[in-house]
Amino acid sequence: METVTTSEPVISLTPGAAEEVKNILTQPENAGKTLRVYVEQGGCSGMQYSMIFDEKRSDDLSAEMHGVSVLVDPFSAKYLRGTVVDFSNDLTSGGFKISNPNAKQSCGCGKSFEA
């Protein structure tokens, strides 16, 4: 079975997020891996966002933007469709930022949401 590529990506990366992912992918432990964005049970609002560098799986949805491939599993795709991942270098609130239009309520930490 092959990885499914969709015409409309489940999530989008901003150019800044794509550049940071490219920088992280240059580290030896991430060689040959792909960014995976997913959701899982947990966090203060019921569901939480996670990002890892992983291998492709047969049922993954895949998209490429700004030279970076992104994987999303079918379960997470239901919650992440339309989500934008950005990156900020700010000292106080820097890091990856996830903006999800499907979240009914988000937590102050920015890492969890209510579906």
Rosetta constraint file for C-alpha pairs under 8 A:
AtomPair CA 1 CA 58 HARMONIC 5.56 0.50
AtomPair CA 1 CA 59 HARMONIC 7.67 0.50
AtomPair CA 2 CA 58 HARMONIC 5.38 0.50
AtomPair CA 2 CA 59 HARMONIC 7.31 0.50
AtomPair CA 3 CA 56 HARMONIC 7.31 0.50
AtomPair CA 3 CA 57 HARMONIC 6.74 0.50
AtomPair CA 3 CA 58 HARMONIC 5.03 0.50
AtomPair CA 3 CA 59 HARMONIC 5.76 0.50
AtomPair CA 3 CA 60 HARMONIC 5.48 0.50
AtomPair CA 3 CA 61 HARMONIC 6.46 0.50
AtomPair CA 3 CA 62 HARMONIC 6.90 0.50
AtomPair CA 4 CA 58 HARMONIC 7.77 0.50
AtomPair CA 4 CA 59 HARMONIC 6.54 0.50
AtomPair CA 4 CA 60 HARMONIC 6.04 0.50
AtomPair CA 4 CA 61 HARMONIC 4.97 0.50
AtomPair CA 4 CA 62 HARMONIC 6.22 0.50
AtomPair CA 5 CA 61 HARMONIC 5.63 0.50
AtomPair CA 5 CA 62 HARMONIC 4.93 0.50
AtomPair CA 5 CA 63 HARMONIC 6.20 0.50
AtomPair CA 6 CA 10 HARMONIC 7.96 0.50
AtomPair CA 6 CA 61 HARMONIC 6.65 0.50
AtomPair CA 6 CA 62 HARMONIC 6.73 0.50
AtomPair CA 6 CA 63 HARMONIC 6.79 0.50
AtomPair CA 9 CA 62 HARMONIC 7.40 0.50
AtomPair CA 9 CA 63 HARMONIC 5.53 0.50
AtomPair CA 9 CA 81 HARMONIC 7.84 0.50
AtomPair CA 9 CA 82 HARMONIC 7.90 0.50
AtomPair CA 10 CA 61 HARMONIC 7.73 0.50
AtomPair CA 10 CA 63 HARMONIC 7.80 0.50
AtomPair CA 10 CA 72 HARMONIC 7.45 0.50
AtomPair CA 10 CA 77 HARMONIC 6.22 0.50
AtomPair CA 10 CA 80 HARMONIC 6.43 0.50
AtomPair CA 10 CA 81 HARMONIC 4.50 0.50
AtomPair CA 10 CA 82 HARMONIC 5.87 0.50
AtomPair CA 10 CA 83 HARMONIC 7.08 0.50
AtomPair CA 11 CA 80 HARMONIC 6.51 0.50
AtomPair CA 11 CA 81 HARMONIC 5.93 0.50
AtomPair CA 11 CA 82 HARMONIC 5.46 0.50
AtomPair CA 11 CA 83 HARMONIC 4.76 0.50
AtomPair CA 11 CA 84 HARMONIC 5.71 0.50
AtomPair CA 11 CA 85 HARMONIC 7.39 0.50
AtomPair CA 12 CA 65 HARMONIC 7.25 0.50
AtomPair CA 12 CA 82 HARMONIC 7.32 0.50
AtomPair CA 12 CA 83 HARMONIC 6.34 0.50
AtomPair CA 12 CA 84 HARMONIC 4.77 0.50
AtomPair CA 12 CA 85 HARMONIC 6.15 0.50
AtomPair CA 13 CA 17 HARMONIC 5.74 0.50
AtomPair CA 13 CA 18 HARMONIC 5.95 0.50
AtomPair CA 13 CA 65 HARMONIC 6.68 0.50
AtomPair CA 13 CA 66 HARMONIC 7.75 0.50
AtomPair CA 13 CA 84 HARMONIC 5.80 0.50
AtomPair CA 13 CA 85 HARMONIC 4.86 0.50
AtomPair CA 13 CA 86 HARMONIC 6.16 0.50
AtomPair CA 14 CA 18 HARMONIC 6.24 0.50
AtomPair CA 14 CA 66 HARMONIC 8.00 0.50
AtomPair CA 14 CA 84 HARMONIC 7.14 0.50
AtomPair CA 14 CA 85 HARMONIC 6.30 0.50
AtomPair CA 14 CA 86 HARMONIC 5.25 0.50
AtomPair CA 14 CA 87 HARMONIC 7.62 0.50
AtomPair CA 15 CA 19 HARMONIC 6.23 0.50
AtomPair CA 15 CA 66 HARMONIC 6.23 0.50
AtomPair CA 15 CA 86 HARMONIC 7.87 0.50
AtomPair CA 16 CA 20 HARMONIC 6.41 0.50
AtomPair CA 16 CA 86 HARMONIC 6.38 0.50
AtomPair CA 16 CA 87 HARMONIC 5.58 0.50
AtomPair CA 16 CA 88 HARMONIC 7.48 0.50
AtomPair CA 17 CA 21 HARMONIC 6.21 0.50
AtomPair CA 17 CA 85 HARMONIC 6.53 0.50
AtomPair CA 17 CA 86 HARMONIC 4.82 0.50
AtomPair CA 17 CA 87 HARMONIC 4.55 0.50
AtomPair CA 17 CA 88 HARMONIC 7.95 0.50
AtomPair CA 17 CA 96 HARMONIC 7.03 0.50
AtomPair CA 18 CA 22 HARMONIC 6.19 0.50
AtomPair CA 18 CA 65 HARMONIC 7.57 0.50
AtomPair CA 18 CA 66 HARMONIC 6.10 0.50
AtomPair CA 18 CA 67 HARMONIC 7.34 0.50
AtomPair CA 18 CA 68 HARMONIC 6.07 0.50
AtomPair CA 19 CA 23 HARMONIC 6.29 0.50
AtomPair CA 20 CA 24 HARMONIC 6.28 0.50
AtomPair CA 20 CA 87 HARMONIC 7.21 0.50
AtomPair CA 21 CA 25 HARMONIC 6.10 0.50
AtomPair CA 21 CA 35 HARMONIC 7.54 0.50
AtomPair CA 21 CA 68 HARMONIC 7.41 0.50
AtomPair CA 22 CA 26 HARMONIC 6.60 0.50
AtomPair CA 22 CA 68 HARMONIC 7.03 0.50
AtomPair CA 23 CA 27 HARMONIC 7.55 0.50
AtomPair CA 24 CA 30 HARMONIC 7.34 0.50
AtomPair CA 25 CA 30 HARMONIC 5.28 0.50
AtomPair CA 25 CA 31 HARMONIC 6.22 0.50
AtomPair CA 25 CA 33 HARMONIC 7.51 0.50
AtomPair CA 26 CA 30 HARMONIC 6.99 0.50
AtomPair CA 26 CA 31 HARMONIC 6.79 0.50
AtomPair CA 27 CA 31 HARMONIC 6.74 0.50
AtomPair CA 30 CA 53 HARMONIC 6.47 0.50
AtomPair CA 32 CA 55 HARMONIC 7.95 0.50
AtomPair CA 33 CA 53 HARMONIC 5.56 0.50
AtomPair CA 33 CA 54 HARMONIC 5.15 0.50
AtomPair CA 33 CA 55 HARMONIC 5.47 0.50
AtomPair CA 34 CA 53 HARMONIC 5.20 0.50
AtomPair CA 34 CA 54 HARMONIC 5.34 0.50
AtomPair CA 34 CA 55 HARMONIC 6.18 0.50
AtomPair CA 34 CA 56 HARMONIC 7.19 0.50
AtomPair CA 34 CA 69 HARMONIC 6.22 0.50
AtomPair CA 34 CA 70 HARMONIC 6.38 0.50
AtomPair CA 34 CA 71 HARMONIC 6.99 0.50
AtomPair CA 35 CA 51 HARMONIC 6.95 0.50
AtomPair CA 35 CA 52 HARMONIC 5.92 0.50
AtomPair CA 35 CA 53 HARMONIC 4.61 0.50
AtomPair CA 35 CA 54 HARMONIC 6.33 0.50
AtomPair CA 35 CA 69 HARMONIC 6.61 0.50
AtomPair CA 35 CA 70 HARMONIC 5.04 0.50
AtomPair CA 35 CA 71 HARMONIC 6.13 0.50
AtomPair CA 36 CA 51 HARMONIC 5.54 0.50
AtomPair CA 36 CA 52 HARMONIC 5.32 0.50
AtomPair CA 36 CA 53 HARMONIC 5.86 0.50
AtomPair CA 36 CA 54 HARMONIC 6.23 0.50
AtomPair CA 36 CA 70 HARMONIC 5.75 0.50
AtomPair CA 36 CA 71 HARMONIC 4.58 0.50
AtomPair CA 36 CA 72 HARMONIC 5.89 0.50
AtomPair CA 37 CA 49 HARMONIC 7.35 0.50
AtomPair CA 37 CA 50 HARMONIC 5.86 0.50
AtomPair CA 37 CA 51 HARMONIC 4.55 0.50
AtomPair CA 37 CA 52 HARMONIC 6.80 0.50
AtomPair CA 37 CA 70 HARMONIC 7.25 0.50
AtomPair CA 37 CA 71 HARMONIC 6.42 0.50
AtomPair CA 37 CA 72 HARMONIC 5.66 0.50
AtomPair CA 38 CA 49 HARMONIC 5.96 0.50
AtomPair CA 38 CA 50 HARMONIC 5.36 0.50
AtomPair CA 38 CA 51 HARMONIC 6.37 0.50
AtomPair CA 38 CA 72 HARMONIC 6.10 0.50
AtomPair CA 38 CA 73 HARMONIC 6.91 0.50
AtomPair CA 38 CA 76 HARMONIC 5.21 0.50
AtomPair CA 38 CA 77 HARMONIC 7.78 0.50
AtomPair CA 38 CA 80 HARMONIC 7.81 0.50
AtomPair CA 39 CA 47 HARMONIC 6.47 0.50
AtomPair CA 39 CA 48 HARMONIC 5.48 0.50
AtomPair CA 39 CA 49 HARMONIC 4.67 0.50
AtomPair CA 39 CA 50 HARMONIC 5.96 0.50
AtomPair CA 39 CA 76 HARMONIC 5.33 0.50
AtomPair CA 39 CA 79 HARMONIC 7.52 0.50
AtomPair CA 39 CA 80 HARMONIC 7.94 0.50
AtomPair CA 40 CA 47 HARMONIC 5.59 0.50
AtomPair CA 40 CA 48 HARMONIC 5.55 0.50
AtomPair CA 40 CA 49 HARMONIC 6.77 0.50
AtomPair CA 40 CA 50 HARMONIC 7.58 0.50
AtomPair CA 40 CA 76 HARMONIC 7.80 0.50
AtomPair CA 41 CA 46 HARMONIC 5.99 0.50
AtomPair CA 41 CA 47 HARMONIC 4.58 0.50
AtomPair CA 41 CA 48 HARMONIC 6.27 0.50
AtomPair CA 42 CA 46 HARMONIC 5.16 0.50
AtomPair CA 42 CA 47 HARMONIC 4.94 0.50
AtomPair CA 42 CA 48 HARMONIC 5.57 0.50
AtomPair CA 42 CA 112 HARMONIC 7.56 0.50
AtomPair CA 43 CA 47 HARMONIC 5.80 0.50
AtomPair CA 43 CA 48 HARMONIC 5.24 0.50
AtomPair CA 43 CA 111 HARMONIC 7.31 0.50
AtomPair CA 43 CA 112 HARMONIC 5.21 0.50
AtomPair CA 43 CA 113 HARMONIC 7.66 0.50
AtomPair CA 44 CA 107 HARMONIC 6.68 0.50
AtomPair CA 44 CA 112 HARMONIC 6.30 0.50
AtomPair CA 44 CA 113 HARMONIC 7.64 0.50
AtomPair CA 45 CA 105 HARMONIC 7.55 0.50
AtomPair CA 45 CA 106 HARMONIC 6.84 0.50
AtomPair CA 45 CA 107 HARMONIC 6.15 0.50
AtomPair CA 45 CA 112 HARMONIC 5.58 0.50
AtomPair CA 45 CA 113 HARMONIC 4.86 0.50
AtomPair CA 45 CA 114 HARMONIC 5.11 0.50
AtomPair CA 46 CA 112 HARMONIC 6.97 0.50
AtomPair CA 46 CA 113 HARMONIC 6.31 0.50
AtomPair CA 46 CA 114 HARMONIC 5.58 0.50
AtomPair CA 46 CA 115 HARMONIC 7.78 0.50
AtomPair CA 47 CA 112 HARMONIC 5.45 0.50
AtomPair CA 47 CA 113 HARMONIC 5.39 0.50
AtomPair CA 47 CA 114 HARMONIC 6.09 0.50
AtomPair CA 47 CA 115 HARMONIC 7.24 0.50
AtomPair CA 48 CA 111 HARMONIC 5.61 0.50
AtomPair CA 48 CA 112 HARMONIC 3.96 0.50
AtomPair CA 48 CA 113 HARMONIC 6.14 0.50
AtomPair CA 49 CA 111 HARMONIC 5.52 0.50
AtomPair CA 49 CA 112 HARMONIC 6.04 0.50
AtomPair CA 50 CA 111 HARMONIC 7.93 0.50
AtomPair CA 56 CA 60 HARMONIC 6.75 0.50
AtomPair CA 56 CA 71 HARMONIC 7.15 0.50
AtomPair CA 59 CA 73 HARMONIC 6.77 0.50
AtomPair CA 59 CA 74 HARMONIC 7.03 0.50
AtomPair CA 60 CA 71 HARMONIC 6.10 0.50
AtomPair CA 60 CA 72 HARMONIC 5.66 0.50
AtomPair CA 60 CA 73 HARMONIC 4.71 0.50
AtomPair CA 60 CA 74 HARMONIC 6.46 0.50
AtomPair CA 61 CA 71 HARMONIC 5.75 0.50
AtomPair CA 61 CA 72 HARMONIC 5.21 0.50
AtomPair CA 61 CA 73 HARMONIC 6.07 0.50
AtomPair CA 61 CA 74 HARMONIC 6.87 0.50
AtomPair CA 61 CA 77 HARMONIC 7.94 0.50
AtomPair CA 62 CA 69 HARMONIC 6.86 0.50
AtomPair CA 62 CA 70 HARMONIC 5.67 0.50
AtomPair CA 62 CA 71 HARMONIC 4.72 0.50
AtomPair CA 62 CA 72 HARMONIC 6.51 0.50
AtomPair CA 63 CA 69 HARMONIC 5.63 0.50
AtomPair CA 63 CA 70 HARMONIC 5.44 0.50
AtomPair CA 63 CA 71 HARMONIC 6.85 0.50
AtomPair CA 64 CA 68 HARMONIC 5.34 0.50
AtomPair CA 64 CA 69 HARMONIC 4.21 0.50
AtomPair CA 64 CA 70 HARMONIC 6.15 0.50
AtomPair CA 65 CA 69 HARMONIC 6.56 0.50
AtomPair CA 72 CA 76 HARMONIC 6.37 0.50
AtomPair CA 72 CA 77 HARMONIC 6.06 0.50
AtomPair CA 73 CA 77 HARMONIC 6.14 0.50
AtomPair CA 74 CA 78 HARMONIC 6.86 0.50
AtomPair CA 75 CA 79 HARMONIC 7.59 0.50
AtomPair CA 76 CA 80 HARMONIC 6.04 0.50
AtomPair CA 77 CA 81 HARMONIC 5.69 0.50
AtomPair CA 79 CA 102 HARMONIC 6.51 0.50
AtomPair CA 79 CA 103 HARMONIC 7.87 0.50
AtomPair CA 79 CA 115 HARMONIC 7.08 0.50
AtomPair CA 80 CA 100 HARMONIC 6.52 0.50
AtomPair CA 80 CA 102 HARMONIC 7.09 0.50
AtomPair CA 81 CA 100 HARMONIC 7.88 0.50
AtomPair CA 81 CA 102 HARMONIC 7.53 0.50
AtomPair CA 82 CA 100 HARMONIC 6.71 0.50
AtomPair CA 82 CA 101 HARMONIC 6.46 0.50
AtomPair CA 82 CA 102 HARMONIC 7.79 0.50
AtomPair CA 83 CA 98 HARMONIC 6.89 0.50
AtomPair CA 83 CA 99 HARMONIC 5.55 0.50
AtomPair CA 83 CA 100 HARMONIC 4.40 0.50
AtomPair CA 83 CA 101 HARMONIC 6.33 0.50
AtomPair CA 83 CA 102 HARMONIC 7.96 0.50
AtomPair CA 84 CA 98 HARMONIC 5.87 0.50
AtomPair CA 84 CA 99 HARMONIC 5.20 0.50
AtomPair CA 84 CA 100 HARMONIC 6.62 0.50
AtomPair CA 85 CA 96 HARMONIC 6.70 0.50
AtomPair CA 85 CA 97 HARMONIC 5.68 0.50
AtomPair CA 85 CA 98 HARMONIC 4.66 0.50
AtomPair CA 85 CA 99 HARMONIC 6.45 0.50
AtomPair CA 86 CA 96 HARMONIC 5.61 0.50
AtomPair CA 86 CA 97 HARMONIC 5.05 0.50
AtomPair CA 86 CA 98 HARMONIC 6.46 0.50
AtomPair CA 87 CA 94 HARMONIC 7.22 0.50
AtomPair CA 87 CA 95 HARMONIC 5.43 0.50
AtomPair CA 87 CA 96 HARMONIC 4.33 0.50
AtomPair CA 87 CA 97 HARMONIC 5.85 0.50
AtomPair CA 88 CA 93 HARMONIC 7.65 0.50
AtomPair CA 88 CA 94 HARMONIC 4.76 0.50
AtomPair CA 88 CA 95 HARMONIC 5.26 0.50
AtomPair CA 88 CA 96 HARMONIC 6.49 0.50
AtomPair CA 88 CA 97 HARMONIC 7.54 0.50
AtomPair CA 89 CA 93 HARMONIC 7.99 0.50
AtomPair CA 89 CA 94 HARMONIC 4.83 0.50
AtomPair CA 89 CA 95 HARMONIC 6.39 0.50
AtomPair CA 90 CA 94 HARMONIC 4.25 0.50
AtomPair CA 90 CA 95 HARMONIC 7.64 0.50
AtomPair CA 97 CA 110 HARMONIC 7.31 0.50
AtomPair CA 98 CA 110 HARMONIC 7.31 0.50
AtomPair CA 98 CA 111 HARMONIC 7.75 0.50
AtomPair CA 102 CA 115 HARMONIC 6.84 0.50
AtomPair CA 103 CA 113 HARMONIC 5.84 0.50
AtomPair CA 103 CA 114 HARMONIC 5.72 0.50
AtomPair CA 103 CA 115 HARMONIC 5.26 0.50
AtomPair CA 104 CA 113 HARMONIC 7.29 0.50
AtomPair CA 104 CA 114 HARMONIC 5.56 0.50
AtomPair CA 104 CA 115 HARMONIC 5.71 0.50
AtomPair CA 105 CA 113 HARMONIC 5.62 0.50
AtomPair CA 105 CA 114 HARMONIC 5.13 0.50
AtomPair CA 105 CA 115 HARMONIC 7.48 0.50
AtomPair CA 106 CA 110 HARMONIC 6.54 0.50
AtomPair CA 106 CA 111 HARMONIC 7.94 0.50
AtomPair CA 106 CA 112 HARMONIC 6.09 0.50
AtomPair CA 106 CA 113 HARMONIC 4.22 0.50
AtomPair CA 106 CA 114 HARMONIC 6.31 0.50
AtomPair CA 107 CA 111 HARMONIC 6.92 0.50
AtomPair CA 107 CA 112 HARMONIC 5.57 0.50
AtomPair CA 107 CA 113 HARMONIC 5.85 0.50
